[in-house]
Amino acid sequence: MQTPILLSTPHMSGREQVYVQEAFDTNWIAPLGANVTAMEEQIKAYTNANAVCVTSSGTAAIHLALRLLEVGVGDTVFCASFTFIASANPIKYMGADVVFIDSEPETWNMSPEALGRALQDAKERGQLPKAVIVVHLYGQSAKMEEIVAVCEQYGVPIIEDAAESLGSTYKGQQTGTFGDFGIYSFNGNKIITTSGGGALVAKDPAMIEKAVFLATQAREEAPHYQHEQVGYNYRMSNVSAGIGRGQMEVLDERVAARQNIYRYYERSLSNVEGITMMPELAGTVSNHWLTTITLDVEALNMSPYDVMEEMKAANIETRVLWKPLHLQPVFEGTTFYPHDTTQSAICEQLFKTGLCLPSGSNLTEVELERVSKELSRILVESPSIAV
Ligand SMILES: *Cc1c(COP(=O)(O)O)cnc(C)c1O
């Protein structure tokens, strides 16, 4: 059996240990310290965000954003359906209701048309959402101009889930910085990692001050422990931030490596029938966190699951795309707005046809070639129904 090739694994620079050692040397192991401050400065400089705080996870950052927008029981939050469940779980933590919005075919992200219809209906019912959570999947920016315009029209704040898209830009501006809030994730499979962690960015620096307060148990200034609100333990540790500092230094290299992987697959699979690369919207630059493709399931007579199984037999990890959240049992009965009311939902079509390919920045040329060859072989030998 050949060595395994995985979807996306941590890729250390070697510099992380310098900063982690610094934390040990100064005994700033916990809670905060120089690494936390430095990493926040690096993220701020990199993204051009107005203010940043690092958190224990990307999910925690979304939870904080919802709390800062005062989302509560009986409120509604709109969220993309085509995403990882972490985008929507914090809505339930707040006791609010969720309405899911379909994707559009050009970016696979939130459809501005479906969002517009959902907002119009909500307005007519007199219950506009407290926030809209937009996601930039696999590194591709959503159609931010259209989404910002429609949200402004109804006066609804935007939270950008940029967990997968750190380093991606939309018309030259970093994803995560268009909304009132943006979040990034440094989970182990993301473009850079702190082993686990995230960041919250905000337009209004006062909001980040408040986020830091809430993320440290909402401790008031007093000689004793004084608490007037419910808080959380959501700050990133100084040890994790040491890893993050070493990773931020190589972020541009990691982005370039993943972009090259996408281009490699695009070239090497260009002659294989039945494959379409994930589209890239003009004016956007994707970090290509994961290279994803869609398959012509009918012509190949193979589903993404079939391909995934065959790739697994060759010890190569691939994964079907995110299962739309409105189809998840935990969200059964939730309202969903399709992109086009006359055809099946775009996110459902993508789920039925799409596949993520190994995309880690540490993959070697030999490994990429193996992936591409196996995939080509499987598809060429597919039980094609075309004669
Ligand atoms: C990874 C991810 C998150 C959650 O980030 P964590 O740091 O793992 O909590 C949220 N949304 C999306 C789209 C993600 O891919």
The ligand as an SDF file (V2000), in Angstrom:
LIG
                    3D

 15 15  0  0  0  0  0  0  0  0999 V2000
  -13.4280   25.5080   10.0650 C   0  0  0  0  0  0  0  0  0  0  0  0
  -14.6480   26.2900    9.8570 C   0  0  0  0  0  0  0  0  0  0  0  0
  -15.3060   26.9510   10.9160 C   0  0  0  0  0  0  0  0  0  0  0  0
  -14.9760   26.7490   12.3570 C   0  0  0  0  0  0  0  0  0  0  0  0
  -13.7300   27.0150   12.7650 O   0  0  0  0  0  0  0  0  0  0  0  0
  -13.1570   26.3280   14.0910 P   0  0  0  0  0  0  0  0  0  0  0  0
  -11.9070   27.1020   14.3280 O   0  0  0  0  0  0  0  0  0  0  0  0
  -12.9060   24.8850   13.7640 O   0  0  0  0  0  0  0  0  0  0  0  0
  -14.1470   26.5080   15.1900 O   0  0  0  0  0  0  0  0  0  0  0  0
  -16.3890   27.7520   10.6250 C   0  0  0  0  0  0  0  0  0  0  0  0
  -16.8520   27.8800    9.3790 N   0  0  0  0  0  0  0  0  0  0  0  0
  -16.2770   27.2600    8.3350 C   0  0  0  0  0  0  0  0  0  0  0  0
  -16.8320   27.4810    6.9720 C   0  0  0  0  0  0  0  0  0  0  0  0
  -15.1770   26.4230    8.5420 C   0  0  0  0  0  0  0  0  0  0  0  0
  -14.6360   25.7710    7.5090 O   0  0  0  0  0  0  0  0  0  0  0  0
  1  2  1  0
  2  3  1  0
  2 14  2  0
  3  4  1  0
  3 10  2  0
  4  5  1  0
  5  6  1  0
  6  7  2  0
  6  8  1  0
  6  9  1  0
 10 11  1  0
 11 12  2  0
 12 13  1  0
 12 14  1  0
 14 15  1  0
M  END
$$$$
